[in-house]
């Protein structure tokens, strides 16, 4: 229907994500080559895994001698939240979403793409598979381009800018938080607080993976109770 946003609208909506992804992906490309990966291998990690901040963890695990199975299990545990994104988005989309075509945009459903799409639906925009494809493709292409640029620049590209290098690590969570804050309602504040407190507490006490998983569970339980 004419009131549904198309592919080009999705690409345009991906611009805020692109702005955030390019410097982070550049940093990943630099870190990968610094860790001993070739530019082609660094690019392949982004092409095949496409897991944002988790790719930095993958570098740390692989370069520290962790086994492939251990590395894979850790990354899967850290990214289990993505299993919930598709169903949550399709529920918000209602009858406009079709599961049989979800593969068109499902691979690109990162934290930021999910936040942007959910925000658009919350503002009254109709769900469109073409829009989702454009949104996901714009984000994915920028991540690949940033990785390629960073890998080509080499492992020493950011050595003279330690403050910038440290700041880049915060950009992804900051971007995701900004997208979610734009659609946050007063009713959801308590759920966010519970998830945040549990995540921080378990991260400090046990570790990042345990904190993320515990925060996800706590937030889900708080959301059900809140209803």
C-alpha positions as CSV (number, residue, x, y, z in Angstrom):
1,X,0.0,0.0,0.0
2,X,1.1,3.6,-0.6
3,X,1.3,4.5,3.0
4,X,3.9,1.9,3.8
5,X,7.5,3.2,3.7
6,X,9.7,1.6,1.0
7,X,13.3,0.4,0.6
8,X,14.7,3.9,0.2
9,X,12.9,5.1,3.3
10,X,14.6,2.3,5.2
11,X,18.0,3.3,3.9
12,X,17.4,6.9,5.0
13,X,16.3,5.7,8.4
14,X,19.5,3.7,8.7
15,X,21.7,6.9,8.6
16,X,21.9,7.5,12.4
17,X,23.0,3.8,12.7
18,X,25.5,4.3,9.9
19,X,27.0,7.3,11.7
20,X,27.5,5.1,14.8
21,X,28.6,2.0,13.0
22,X,31.3,3.4,10.8
23,X,33.8,4.5,13.5
24,X,33.1,1.3,15.6
25,X,33.7,-1.0,12.7
26,X,36.8,1.0,11.7
27,X,38.1,0.4,15.3
28,X,37.3,-3.3,14.9
29,X,39.2,-3.6,11.7
30,X,42.2,-1.9,13.3
31,X,42.0,-4.2,16.4
32,X,41.7,-7.3,14.2
33,X,44.8,-6.5,12.2
34,X,46.6,-5.5,15.4
35,X,45.8,-9.0,16.8
36,X,47.4,-10.6,13.8
37,X,44.5,-11.2,11.4
38,X,44.8,-10.3,7.8
39,X,42.6,-7.6,6.3
40,X,40.6,-10.3,4.5
41,X,40.1,-12.3,7.7
42,X,39.0,-9.2,9.6
43,X,36.5,-8.4,6.9
44,X,35.3,-12.0,6.9
45,X,34.6,-11.8,10.7
46,X,32.2,-8.8,10.1
47,X,30.8,-10.4,7.0
48,X,29.9,-13.7,8.6
49,X,29.5,-13.0,12.3
50,X,28.2,-9.4,12.3
51,X,27.8,-9.2,16.0
52,X,29.0,-5.7,16.8
53,X,30.7,-5.5,20.2
54,X,30.8,-9.3,20.5
55,X,33.3,-9.3,17.6
56,X,35.8,-7.6,19.9
57,X,35.2,-10.4,22.4
58,X,35.7,-12.9,19.7
59,X,39.1,-11.3,19.0
60,X,40.1,-11.5,22.6
61,X,39.0,-15.1,22.9
62,X,40.8,-16.3,19.7
63,X,44.0,-14.4,20.4
64,X,44.1,-15.7,24.0
65,X,44.0,-19.3,22.8
66,X,40.4,-20.2,23.7
67,X,39.0,-23.1,21.8
68,X,36.6,-22.7,18.9
69,X,33.8,-24.4,20.8
70,X,34.3,-22.2,23.9
71,X,34.5,-19.1,21.8
72,X,31.3,-20.0,19.9
73,X,29.4,-20.9,23.1
74,X,30.4,-17.6,24.7
75,X,29.3,-15.5,21.7
76,X,26.0,-17.4,21.4
77,X,25.3,-16.7,25.1
78,X,26.1,-13.0,24.7
79,X,23.8,-12.7,21.7
80,X,20.8,-14.8,22.9
81,X,18.8,-11.6,23.2
82,X,18.6,-11.5,19.4
83,X,16.3,-14.5,19.5
84,X,13.6,-12.3,21.1
85,X,14.0,-9.4,18.7
86,X,12.2,-10.9,15.7
87,X,9.1,-12.1,17.6
88,X,8.9,-8.8,19.5
89,X,9.1,-6.8,16.3
90,X,6.5,-8.9,14.5
91,X,4.1,-8.7,17.5
92,X,4.4,-4.9,17.4
93,X,3.9,-4.9,13.6
94,X,0.7,-6.9,13.9
95,X,-0.9,-8.2,10.7
96,X,1.5,-6.3,8.5
97,X,4.4,-8.7,9.3
98,X,4.8,-12.1,7.5
99,X,7.0,-14.8,9.0
100,X,7.7,-16.4,5.7
101,X,9.6,-13.3,4.5
102,X,11.4,-12.5,7.7
103,X,14.6,-13.9,6.3
104,X,14.9,-10.8,4.1
105,X,15.7,-8.6,7.1
106,X,16.2,-11.1,10.0
107,X,19.9,-11.4,9.6
108,X,20.4,-7.7,9.9
109,X,18.3,-7.3,13.1
110,X,20.9,-5.9,15.4
111,X,20.3,-4.0,18.6
112,X,20.3,-0.7,16.8
113,X,18.1,-1.9,13.8
114,X,15.6,-3.3,16.2
115,X,15.5,-0.1,18.3
116,X,15.0,2.0,15.1
117,X,12.3,-0.2,13.7
118,X,10.5,-0.5,17.0
119,X,10.6,3.3,17.4
120,X,9.2,3.8,14.0
121,X,6.3,1.5,14.8
122,X,5.7,3.2,18.1
123,X,5.4,6.5,16.3
124,X,2.6,5.1,14.1
125,X,4.5,4.0,11.0
126,X,3.2,0.9,9.3
127,X,5.5,-2.2,9.1
128,X,7.0,-2.8,5.7
129,X,9.4,-5.6,4.7
130,X,11.0,-3.3,2.0
131,X,11.6,-0.7,4.7
132,X,13.1,-3.3,7.0
133,X,15.4,-4.6,4.2
134,X,16.6,-1.1,3.5
135,X,17.2,-0.3,7.2
136,X,19.1,-3.6,7.8
137,X,21.1,-3.3,4.6
138,X,22.2,0.2,5.3
139,X,23.5,-0.8,8.7
140,X,25.2,-4.0,7.5
141,X,26.9,-2.2,4.6
142,X,28.3,0.5,6.9
143,X,29.6,-2.1,9.3
144,X,31.4,-3.9,6.4
145,X,32.7,-0.6,5.0
146,X,34.1,0.5,8.3
147,X,35.7,-2.8,9.0
148,X,37.4,-2.8,5.5
149,X,38.7,0.8,6.1
150,X,40.0,-0.1,9.5
151,X,41.7,-3.3,8.3
152,X,43.3,-1.5,5.4
153,X,44.5,1.3,7.7
154,X,46.3,-1.3,9.9
155,X,46.8,-2.1,13.5
156,X,48.7,1.1,14.3
157,X,46.1,3.5,13.0
158,X,44.7,4.6,16.4
159,X,47.8,4.3,18.5
160,X,48.3,8.0,18.6
161,X,44.7,8.7,19.8
162,X,44.2,6.7,23.0
163,X,41.2,8.8,24.2
164,X,39.5,8.3,20.8
165,X,40.2,4.6,20.9
166,X,38.6,4.3,24.4
167,X,35.6,6.4,23.4
168,X,34.8,4.3,20.4
169,X,34.1,1.3,22.7
170,X,31.1,3.2,24.2
171,X,29.5,4.3,21.0
172,X,27.5,1.2,20.3
173,X,25.7,0.9,23.7
174,X,25.2,4.7,23.6
175,X,23.6,4.5,20.2
176,X,21.3,1.7,21.3
177,X,20.4,3.5,24.5
178,X,19.5,6.6,22.6
179,X,17.2,4.7,20.2
180,X,15.4,3.0,23.0
181,X,15.1,6.2,25.1
182,X,13.2,7.8,22.2
183,X,10.3,5.3,22.7
184,X,10.5,4.8,26.4
185,X,7.3,5.4,28.4
186,X,6.9,6.0,32.1
187,X,5.4,2.6,32.6
188,X,8.6,0.9,31.2
189,X,11.1,2.8,33.4
190,X,10.8,0.3,36.3
191,X,11.5,-2.6,33.9
192,X,14.6,-0.8,32.6
193,X,15.8,0.0,36.1
194,X,15.5,-3.6,37.2
195,X,17.3,-4.9,34.1
196,X,20.0,-2.3,34.5
197,X,20.7,-2.9,38.2
198,X,20.8,-6.7,37.8
199,X,23.1,-6.4,34.8
200,X,25.5,-4.1,36.5
201,X,25.5,-6.1,39.8
202,X,26.1,-9.5,38.1
203,X,28.7,-8.0,35.8
204,X,30.7,-6.7,38.7
205,X,30.3,-9.8,40.8
206,X,30.7,-12.6,38.1
207,X,31.4,-11.2,34.6
208,X,30.0,-9.6,31.5
209,X,28.3,-12.6,30.0
210,X,26.5,-13.6,33.3
211,X,25.5,-9.9,33.8
212,X,23.9,-9.7,30.3
213,X,22.0,-12.9,30.6
214,X,20.8,-12.1,34.1
215,X,19.7,-8.7,33.1
216,X,17.8,-10.1,30.1
217,X,15.9,-12.6,32.4
218,X,15.3,-10.0,35.1
219,X,14.0,-7.5,32.6
220,X,11.7,-10.0,31.0
221,X,10.3,-11.1,34.4
222,X,9.8,-7.5,35.4
223,X,8.0,-6.8,32.2
224,X,5.6,-9.7,32.7
225,X,5.0,-8.7,36.3
226,X,4.5,-5.0,35.3
227,X,1.7,-6.0,33.0
